[in-house]
Amino acid sequence: MKRCVLILAALTLGLGCATHCPPAKVFRADKLAEMDAAILTAIASNKCPGGVLWLEHGGATYHKAFGNRALVPEREPMTEDTIFDAASLTKVVACTPAVMLLVERGQVQLDAPVRTYIPEFTGGDRDAITIRQLLTHVSGLPPDVETRTDWQGQAEAVRKACAIKLRSMPGTVFKYSDINFFLLGEIVQRVSRTPLEVFVQREIYAPLKMTDTGYLPPREKLPRIAPTEVVNGQPYRGVVHDPTARHMGGVAGHAGLFTTAPDLARYARMLTNLGELDGVRIFKPETVQWMTRVQTPPDISAKRGLGWDIDSNFSGPRGALFPVGSYGHTGWTGGSLWIDPQSQTFVIFLSNRNHPTEAGSVVALRHQLGTLAAEAIQISNKK
């Protein structure tokens, strides 16, 4: 009865509703209502124009669209099939799985130097940087290359990375860096002899039936794409917001992917099922366990898996209750994914918080949603 009241209220307000009403014994209705309220408060406070929430636990789902996907040049209501600029979720939904497939196949070695695959990445302490150090952000590379000048292309990005000065000795300091992941994307292309966007489509998205996920979205999908920042009077729409990825032509290991909440749910479901979904196996179980366990050196306080965040200053979506051992990632544009394999739970929130300007922020909201998601589950949550 309470659930029906929530549905009626949502419809009355024009906020959208979950298309699958969860069993009462799986989720606490009061906590779902608090999740809804938290998102609506963020929208009312101009933290984001809208968003899509997806909570799943043991096969039960709660998913819903809120607010608007566009405010300018005119308002458009948010829908559950809205396509979002994934930003840094690209790192763990495109680049990391691509690298790990090559690791599984013996074509890439985690502890091999980067120069094994990119011979020009040499000189000074760069010679010592390994694939594992790129994946865990302990390479010593700075956060990004410059984007003020009008350079173009993936090759130029790699050239800049090969010339840039390290900030610390490899393996000694955790420093989140987009350079790490566009180098990994380049390695995928060189080793597989396939463009990154083609490789991930063929090896991951097509088998998983993630029909709205990929780089360089086609024009026919433009109406469903959530725009981001307005620049020179026009919002980026179907064009990656990240400036480095944009300079690289829209395809990079660190950013450039577009996706939907339903597609991300399929991807997360595959991971919680240790690499398999609907009879299709993407990874060996041990590969999933390997990349989602702590891989950073013990003397570094930030705990990162291979690509994935576990416990660091970027772990806001974990909330206050999901245990260390759960894992996830965030994206600059306002998306997040957090997975708790122990309870077979994941929570997705996608938004375009930087539409129409960069003033929006969902940092606090993502933490709140993570906490409420754990509280919504009728199990004993442990830190």
C-alpha positions in Angstrom: 0.0 0.0 0.0 2.8 2.4 0.9 4.5 1.6 -2.3 1.4 2.4 -4.3 1.1 5.8 -2.5 4.7 6.6 -3.5 4.0 5.6 -7.1 0.8 7.8 -7.2 2.7 10.7 -5.7 5.5 10.4 -8.3 3.0 10.3 -11.2 1.1 13.3 -9.8 4.4 15.3 -9.7 5.4 14.1 -13.2 8.6 12.6 -11.8 8.5 9.2 -13.4 8.2 5.9 -11.7 10.1 2.6 -11.4 8.8 0.2 -14.1 9.4 -2.7 -11.8 7.9 -2.4 -8.3 10.1 -4.2 -5.9 8.9 -6.9 -3.5 8.1 -5.4 -0.1 10.3 -7.8 1.7 13.4 -6.8 -0.3 13.5 -3.0 0.0 12.4 -0.7 2.8 9.8 1.6 1.3 10.7 4.4 3.7 14.3 4.3 2.5 13.3 4.3 -1.1 11.2 7.4 -0.4 14.2 9.0 1.2 16.3 8.3 -1.9 13.6 9.9 -4.0 13.4 12.9 -1.7 17.2 13.4 -1.7 17.3 13.5 -5.5 14.3 15.9 -5.7 16.0 18.2 -3.1 19.2 18.2 -5.2 17.2 19.1 -8.3 15.3 21.9 -6.4 18.7 23.2 -5.1 20.0 23.3 -8.7 22.6 20.7 -7.9 21.5 18.8 -11.1 18.7 19.2 -13.6 17.6 15.6 -13.1 18.9 12.0 -12.9 18.2 8.3 -13.2 18.4 6.0 -10.2 18.8 2.2 -10.3 19.0 0.1 -7.2 19.3 -3.7 -7.5 19.6 -6.4 -4.9 19.4 -10.1 -5.5 17.4 -9.6 -8.7 14.9 -7.1 -7.2 15.1 -3.6 -8.8 14.0 -0.1 -8.1 14.6 2.3 -11.0 13.3 5.8 -11.7 13.8 9.0 -13.6 13.7 12.4 -12.0 13.5 16.0 -13.2 14.7 17.0 -16.6 17.5 15.9 -18.9 17.7 19.3 -20.6 17.0 22.8 -19.4 18.3 24.8 -22.4 17.6 25.6 -25.1 14.3 24.1 -23.8 13.2 21.8 -21.1 13.0 18.1 -21.8 11.8 15.5 -19.2 14.3 12.9 -17.9 13.5 9.4 -19.0 15.0 6.1 -17.8 16.5 5.5 -21.3 18.3 8.8 -21.3 21.9 8.4 -22.6 24.5 10.1 -20.5 28.1 11.2 -21.0 29.8 8.6 -18.7 32.9 10.7 -18.2 35.3 8.8 -15.9 33.0 5.8 -15.7 34.6 5.1 -19.0 37.7 4.0 -17.1 35.9 1.0 -15.6 33.2 0.3 -18.1 35.4 0.5 -21.2 39.1 0.7 -20.6 39.6 -1.6 -17.6 37.5 -4.5 -18.9 39.3 -4.2 -22.3 42.7 -4.4 -20.6 41.6 -7.3 -18.4 40.4 -9.3 -21.4 43.8 -8.9 -22.9 45.4 -9.9 -19.6 43.2 -13.0 -19.5 44.3 -13.9 -23.0 48.0 -13.5 -22.1 48.5 -10.6 -24.5 49.2 -8.0 -21.7 51.1 -8.6 -18.5 50.1 -6.5 -15.5 53.7 -6.1 -14.2 55.3 -5.4 -17.6 56.6 -1.9 -18.2 54.4 0.4 -20.2 57.3 0.7 -22.7 56.7 -3.0 -23.6 53.6 -1.9 -25.5 54.4 1.8 -26.1 58.1 1.7 -26.9 58.3 5.5 -27.1 57.2 5.8 -23.4 60.7 5.9 -22.1 63.3 8.1 -20.5 63.9 8.8 -16.8 61.6 7.1 -14.4 59.0 6.4 -17.1 60.9 3.2 -17.9 59.8 1.7 -14.6 56.1 2.4 -14.8 54.0 -0.8 -15.1 50.5 -1.6 -16.4 49.4 -2.3 -12.9 50.6 1.1 -11.7 48.6 2.8 -14.5 45.5 0.9 -13.4 45.9 1.8 -9.8 46.9 5.4 -10.3 50.3 5.1 -8.7 52.3 5.7 -11.8 53.6 9.1 -10.7 52.1 10.8 -13.8 50.2 14.1 -13.3 46.4 14.3 -13.6 46.3 15.4 -17.2 48.0 16.9 -20.3 47.4 20.5 -21.3 44.3 21.2 -23.3 44.8 25.0 -23.8 46.4 24.7 -27.3 44.6 23.3 -30.3 46.2 19.9 -30.6 44.2 17.0 -32.0 44.4 13.2 -32.1 45.2 10.2 -30.0 48.8 10.1 -31.3 49.4 13.6 -30.1 48.0 12.8 -26.6 50.4 9.9 -26.4 53.3 12.0 -27.5 52.5 14.5 -24.7 52.3 11.8 -22.2 55.7 10.5 -23.3 57.2 13.9 -22.7 55.5 15.0 -19.5 57.4 15.1 -16.2 56.5 12.7 -13.4 55.2 14.1 -10.1 56.5 11.2 -8.0 58.4 8.0 -8.3 56.3 5.1 -9.7 54.6 3.0 -7.0 55.0 5.5 -4.2 52.0 7.9 -4.3 48.4 7.6 -5.3 47.5 10.4 -7.8 44.4 10.0 -9.9 45.4 10.6 -13.5 43.5 10.6 -16.8 46.9 10.1 -18.5 47.1 6.6 -17.0 43.9 5.6 -18.7 44.4 7.1 -22.1 47.7 5.3 -22.2 45.9 2.1 -21.3 43.4 2.7 -24.1 46.3 3.1 -26.5 47.8 -0.2 -25.3 44.5 -1.9 -26.0 44.5 -0.6 -29.5 48.1 -1.5 -30.2 47.9 -5.0 -28.8 44.5 -5.9 -30.3 45.2 -4.0 -33.5 41.6 -2.7 -33.2 40.3 0.7 -32.4 39.2 0.9 -28.8 35.6 1.8 -29.6 35.4 -1.3 -31.9 37.1 -3.6 -29.4 34.7 -2.8 -26.5 31.6 -2.9 -28.7 32.6 -6.3 -30.1 33.9 -7.9 -26.9 31.7 -6.4 -24.1 28.7 -4.4 -25.1 27.3 -6.5 -28.0 27.6 -9.8 -26.0 25.9 -8.1 -22.9 23.2 -6.5 -25.1 24.2 -3.0 -23.8 22.5 -1.5 -26.8 22.9 2.2 -25.9 26.5 2.1 -24.7 29.5 3.1 -26.8 31.7 5.9 -28.0 30.7 8.5 -30.7 26.9 8.1 -30.4 25.0 8.2 -33.7 22.9 11.2 -34.7 19.7 9.2 -34.4 20.3 8.9 -30.6 20.9 12.6 -30.1 17.3 13.3 -28.8 17.9 10.9 -25.9 21.3 12.2 -24.9 21.5 14.4 -21.8 23.4 17.6 -22.7 26.2 18.9 -20.5 27.9 22.3 -20.2 26.7 25.2 -22.3 29.6 26.7 -24.2 29.2 29.7 -26.5 25.5 29.4 -26.2 25.2 25.7 -27.1 25.4 22.7 -24.8 27.6 19.8 -25.5 25.2 17.0 -26.7 26.5 13.8 -28.0 30.0 15.3 -27.8 32.2 14.3 -24.9 32.5 17.0 -22.3 36.0 16.0 -21.1 38.5 18.3 -22.9 41.3 15.8 -23.3 39.0 13.2 -24.8 37.5 15.8 -27.1 41.0 16.8 -28.3 41.6 13.1 -28.9 38.6 12.8 -31.2 36.0 11.5 -28.7 37.6 8.1 -28.0 39.9 7.6 -25.1 40.5 5.2 -22.2 39.7 7.7 -19.6 36.5 9.4 -21.0 34.3 9.5 -24.0 31.8 6.6 -23.3 28.0 7.2 -23.4 25.6 4.9 -21.6 22.3 4.5 -19.9 21.2 3.2 -16.4 19.7 0.0 -17.8 22.9 -0.8 -19.7 25.0 -0.1 -16.7 22.7 -2.3 -14.7 23.5 -5.2 -17.1 27.2 -4.6 -16.8 27.0 -4.5 -13.0 24.9 -7.6 -12.9 27.5 -9.4 -14.9 30.2 -8.4 -12.4 28.1 -9.4 -9.4 27.7 -12.8 -11.1 31.5 -13.0 -11.5 31.7 -12.4 -15.2 28.6 -14.0 -16.7 25.2 -12.8 -17.6 22.3 -14.6 -19.3 24.6 -17.5 -20.3 27.2 -15.2 -21.8 30.6 -15.2 -20.1 32.7 -12.1 -20.4 35.3 -12.8 -17.8 36.6 -15.7 -15.8 35.4 -15.5 -12.1 39.0 -15.0 -10.9 39.5 -12.0 -13.2 36.5 -10.2 -11.7 37.8 -11.0 -8.2 41.3 -9.9 -9.1 40.4 -6.5 -10.5 38.0 -5.7 -7.7 40.4 -6.5 -4.8 42.9 -4.1 -3.4 46.0 -3.8 -5.7 47.7 -0.7 -4.4 50.9 -1.0 -2.3 50.2 -1.6 1.4 52.0 1.6 2.4 49.6 3.8 0.3 46.4 4.6 2.2 44.1 4.8 -0.8 42.8 1.4 -1.6 42.2 0.8 -5.3 41.6 -2.3 -7.4 42.5 -2.6 -11.1 40.7 0.5 -12.4 38.1 0.3 -9.6 37.9 2.5 -6.5 37.5 0.7 -3.2 38.4 3.1 -0.4 39.9 6.5 -1.2 38.9 10.1 -1.2 36.8 9.3 -4.4 34.7 6.7 -2.6 31.7 8.9 -1.8 29.1 6.7 -3.5 30.0 3.9 -1.0 28.1 5.9 1.6 28.4 5.1 5.3 27.4 1.4 5.3 28.6 -0.5 2.3 31.8 -2.4 3.4 35.4 -1.9 2.3 35.5 -4.6 -0.3 32.6 -3.1 -2.2 33.8 -1.2 -5.3 32.8 1.4 -7.8 33.6 4.6 -9.6 32.4 8.1 -10.3 32.2 10.4 -13.4 32.8 14.2 -13.6 29.5 14.8 -15.3 27.6 13.4 -12.3 27.4 9.6 -12.7 28.3 6.9 -10.2 28.2 3.1 -9.9 28.8 1.2 -6.6 28.7 -2.5 -6.3 28.7 -4.7 -3.1 29.4 -8.3 -4.1 28.9 -9.5 -0.6 25.2 -8.6 -0.6 24.7 -8.8 -4.4 23.7 -5.1 -4.5 24.5 -2.2 -6.7 23.4 1.4 -6.9 23.6 3.5 -10.0 22.9 7.2 -10.3 23.4 9.0 -13.6 23.0 12.7 -13.9 24.2 15.6 -16.0 25.0 17.9 -13.0 27.1 20.2 -15.3 24.1 21.2 -17.3 23.8 24.1 -18.0 26.9 25.1 -16.0 29.7 23.5 -13.9 28.0 25.0 -10.8 26.0 21.8 -10.2 27.4 19.2 -7.8 26.1 15.7 -6.7 29.0 14.8 -4.4 26.9 15.0 -1.3 23.9 13.4 -3.0 25.9 10.3 -4.2 27.1 9.7 -0.6 23.6 10.0 0.7 22.2 7.6 -2.0 24.9 5.1 -1.1 24.0 5.1 2.5 20.2 5.0 1.9 20.7 2.1 -0.6 22.4 0.0 2.0 19.7 0.9 4.5 17.0 0.0 2.0 18.2 -3.6 2.0 16.6 -5.9 4.5 19.9 -7.4 5.6 22.5 -6.6 8.3 24.9 -4.1 6.7 28.5 -4.2 8.0 31.2 -1.7 7.6 
